[in-house]
Every structure is written in C-alpha cells, then in structure tokens.
Amino acid sequence: MDQPLGRKLVAEYLGSLLLAALVIGSGIAAQRLSPGDTGLQLTENAAATAAGLFTIILMFGPVSGAHFNPVVSFVDAAFGGLPWRHAFAYLPVQVVGCVSGAVLANLMFSASAVSISTTHRATFAHGLSEVVATVGLVLVIFSLARSGRADRAPAAVGAYIGAAYWFTSSTSFANPAITVGRMFSDTFAGIAPSSAPVFIATQVVGGGLALLLVRALYPGIKPAQAAEVVVPHAAASSAR
C-alpha cells in the first residue's frame, strides 16, 4: 500500500537520524574502546554499521523505501519508482535527519552537541573510491529491485557497505546526506567541510554511472517493478 508523503518523510527523517547516529556513535565507541588500533576501530565500526543498516532498512522500508540517501531517491525517481516531487521532498529531510543523528551521537557520548570535523579526506583516491562505492551501492539496490529480489536488499546492502568499508580508501560514504551529517562530529567518523564537496560531487557521478549500468543490464523493466525498491544508503564509516 502506498503511504502518504508526510508519513514517508517522517520515516526518512527517523531512518536518516538513526543511520548517522549508528555510523558516528559506533565510530566514537570504537575509538574509545580500541585507542591506537585503527584497524580494530574500523572493524568495530564496519560491523556495527552493516548490522544496524540491515535493521534500519527493515524498520522503515515498508513506509518510505528506506532510502536515507538522495542519490538512491533520485535514481529511483529516474526509473519511475518514486515521484519526482517525493524525491525532492526526501532530500532536505534526509540531510536534516543525518545532521540530527550526528548531534545525537555526540551527546550520547558526552561530547559537544556540535563539533566541526577537522578530518581532511579530499584526495584523488578518496574521490575515486566514492565513485566506486556509490556505483556499487546503487547497483546492489536496483539490480535486486528490477529482478524481483527486493526482499533481499536489506541484507545485501548491509553486507555491501560492511565490505566497502575495507575495499575503498574512503570507507564508502556513498551518500551526500550522511556526508553532510558527518561534518558535525569531530570524531573518528567525521569529515572536514572542505572535503565534503569532493565527496558529494563524486557520489553524484557514481549515481549517474550506476543509473546507466542498471539500464544496460536490466532493460525494459516497468515502473511498477522499479517501485519495489526497499533500501537506503548508505552510509559508511570513516577511515583514519
């Protein structure tokens, strides 16, 4: 059953909030529990994110599709699965939700509510990694949705993001909304505001490339089938 737009926006806000709190909170916990061991910190952060993402998608998927990611929403709209006006309405809600989640994570660990990150990540390798990470995420989501396997998306997305923490140097943000949210926490999962534009631009490029690839690999799918998308984004943790 299609849900009213207001209900979808509430779901996208809450899901985005929990996503950011999950990524940033688990990053803070990992940093405090395993000081000086970046590899172990990343393992803990990746495991928590993969498991939590699976759960969040299950919670909100039936209401809004559990996008939590403007790239996913706009690709879904391009395929006819989401009205364009809904995609444009999702975007600010996803961003505000991720910022709210960052503030919540900071407060849960007795840190300042807002602390602007000083972790610089704007290198060619990071940008290339974000293109790859976003292409992979969108391919996972829409290849399942357009081949009648949307029920497997929560597990597949969680597994992909958990793996992408490790095979990309950027640790797979793959989401403009979470990129903005992570600017507001000067912790393990943060990103400096000066690095965010590079990440967002390359995520948009990755989404565009993935759109072309999905159309080439899964042509002739009806909009009703595209509407079966039940997933998010993706989030991703930070590196060092």
C-alpha positions in Angstrom: 0.0 0.0 0.0 1.3 3.4 -1.0 1.9 5.7 2.0 1.1 9.4 2.4 4.0 11.7 1.7 4.0 13.0 5.2 4.4 9.5 6.6 7.2 8.8 4.2 9.1 12.0 5.2 8.8 11.0 8.9 10.3 7.6 8.1 13.1 9.1 6.0 13.9 11.5 8.8 14.0 8.9 11.5 15.9 6.4 9.4 18.5 9.0 8.4 18.8 10.1 12.0 19.4 6.5 13.2 21.8 5.9 10.3 24.0 8.9 11.2 23.8 8.0 14.9 24.8 4.5 14.1 27.8 5.4 12.0 29.1 8.2 14.2 28.2 6.6 17.5 29.9 3.3 16.7 32.9 5.2 15.4 33.2 7.1 18.7 32.8 3.9 20.7 35.4 2.1 18.6 37.9 4.9 19.0 37.4 4.9 22.8 37.4 1.1 23.2 40.4 0.5 21.0 42.7 3.5 21.2 45.7 3.4 18.9 44.5 0.5 16.8 42.9 1.9 13.7 42.3 -1.5 12.1 40.3 -2.7 15.1 38.4 0.6 15.2 37.4 0.2 11.6 36.4 -3.4 12.1 34.1 -2.5 15.0 32.7 0.5 13.1 32.1 -1.6 10.0 30.4 -4.5 11.8 28.1 -2.2 13.7 27.1 -0.3 10.6 26.5 -3.4 8.5 24.2 -4.9 11.1 22.5 -1.7 12.1 21.8 -0.8 8.5 20.1 -4.1 7.8 17.8 -3.5 10.8 17.0 0.1 9.9 16.0 -0.8 6.3 13.7 -3.5 7.7 12.1 -0.9 10.0 11.4 1.8 7.5 11.4 0.1 4.1 7.7 -0.6 4.0 6.9 3.1 4.7 9.3 5.1 2.6 11.5 2.6 0.8 14.3 3.3 3.4 16.4 5.4 1.0 18.1 7.7 3.6 20.2 8.8 0.6 19.5 11.5 -2.1 21.3 9.5 -4.7 19.1 6.5 -4.2 16.0 8.6 -4.2 16.8 10.4 -7.4 17.8 7.2 -9.2 14.6 5.7 -8.1 12.7 8.7 -9.5 14.5 8.4 -12.8 13.3 4.8 -13.0 9.7 5.8 -12.3 9.6 4.1 -8.9 9.3 7.4 -6.9 7.5 10.6 -8.0 10.0 13.4 -8.6 8.2 15.7 -6.1 8.7 13.0 -3.5 12.4 12.7 -4.3 12.9 16.5 -4.0 11.0 16.4 -0.7 13.1 13.5 0.6 16.4 15.3 0.1 16.2 18.0 2.8 14.6 15.6 5.2 17.5 13.1 4.7 20.1 15.8 5.2 18.4 17.2 8.4 18.0 13.7 9.7 21.7 12.9 9.3 22.7 16.2 11.0 20.3 15.4 13.8 21.8 11.9 14.1 25.3 13.4 14.3 24.2 15.7 17.2 22.5 12.8 18.9 25.6 10.6 18.7 27.8 13.4 20.1 25.5 13.8 23.0 25.2 10.1 23.8 29.0 10.0 24.3 29.1 13.2 26.4 30.7 15.2 23.7 29.8 18.7 22.5 26.5 18.6 20.6 28.2 20.1 17.5 31.9 19.9 16.7 33.0 20.6 13.2 35.2 17.8 11.9 38.9 18.5 11.0 39.5 15.2 9.2 40.5 16.0 5.7 39.7 13.4 3.0 39.7 15.3 -0.3 42.3 13.3 -2.3 42.0 11.7 -5.8 42.0 8.2 -4.2 39.1 9.2 -1.9 37.1 10.7 -4.8 37.6 7.6 -6.9 36.6 5.4 -4.0 33.4 7.4 -3.6 32.5 6.9 -7.3 33.1 3.1 -7.0 31.3 2.9 -3.6 28.2 4.7 -4.9 28.1 2.8 -8.2 28.2 -0.5 -6.2 25.6 0.6 -3.8 23.1 1.7 -6.5 23.8 -1.5 -8.5 23.1 -3.7 -5.5 19.8 -1.9 -4.8 18.4 -1.6 -8.2 19.6 -4.9 -9.6 17.7 -6.7 -6.9 14.6 -4.4 -7.2 14.5 -4.8 -11.0 14.9 -8.6 -10.9 12.2 -9.4 -8.4 14.5 -9.9 -5.4 13.9 -6.7 -3.5 13.2 -8.7 -0.3 17.0 -9.4 -0.2 18.0 -5.8 -0.3 18.3 -5.2 3.4 20.9 -8.0 3.9 22.6 -7.2 0.6 23.0 -3.5 1.3 24.3 -4.1 4.8 26.8 -6.7 3.5 28.0 -4.5 0.7 28.6 -1.5 3.0 30.4 -3.6 5.5 32.7 -4.9 2.8 33.1 -1.4 1.2 34.5 0.0 4.4 37.5 -2.2 3.6 38.0 -2.2 -0.2 37.6 1.6 -0.6 40.1 4.1 0.8 37.2 6.5 1.7 35.4 3.8 3.6 32.4 4.2 1.4 30.3 7.1 2.5 28.3 6.8 -0.8 25.7 9.2 0.4 25.5 13.0 0.2 23.2 13.3 3.3 25.5 11.3 5.6 28.5 13.2 4.2 26.9 16.5 5.4 25.9 14.9 8.7 29.4 13.7 9.4 30.8 17.2 9.1 29.2 18.0 12.5 31.2 15.5 14.6 34.9 15.9 15.0 35.4 12.2 15.7 36.6 9.0 14.0 33.7 9.2 11.5 33.9 12.9 10.7 34.8 14.7 7.5 36.1 18.2 7.2 33.7 20.7 5.5 36.4 21.4 2.9 36.5 17.8 1.9 32.7 17.3 1.7 32.2 18.9 -1.8 34.5 16.4 -3.4 32.7 13.5 -1.8 29.3 14.8 -2.7 30.3 15.5 -6.3 31.8 12.1 -6.8 28.8 10.4 -5.2 26.5 12.2 -7.7 28.8 11.0 -10.6 28.7 7.5 -9.2 24.9 7.6 -9.0 24.7 8.7 -12.7 27.1 6.0 -13.8 25.1 3.4 -11.9 21.9 4.5 -13.5 23.3 3.9 -16.9 24.7 0.5 -15.9 21.4 -0.6 -14.4 19.5 0.4 -17.6 22.0 -1.5 -19.7 21.9 -4.7 -17.5 18.2 -4.7 -16.7 16.4 -3.1 -19.6 12.7 -3.0 -20.2 11.6 -3.0 -16.5 8.2 -1.5 -15.9 7.9 1.4 -13.4 5.8 -0.8 -11.1 8.7 -3.1 -10.8 11.1 -0.3 -10.1 8.9 0.8 -7.3 9.8 -2.3 -5.3 13.0 -0.6 -4.1 13.3 -1.1 -0.3 16.7 0.2 0.8 18.8 3.1 1.7 22.1 4.2 1.6 24.5 4.1 2.7 26.3 5.2 4.9 29.8 4.1 5.7 32.3 4.7 8.3 35.4 6.6 8.4 38.9 5.7 7.9 41.7 7.2 9.8 
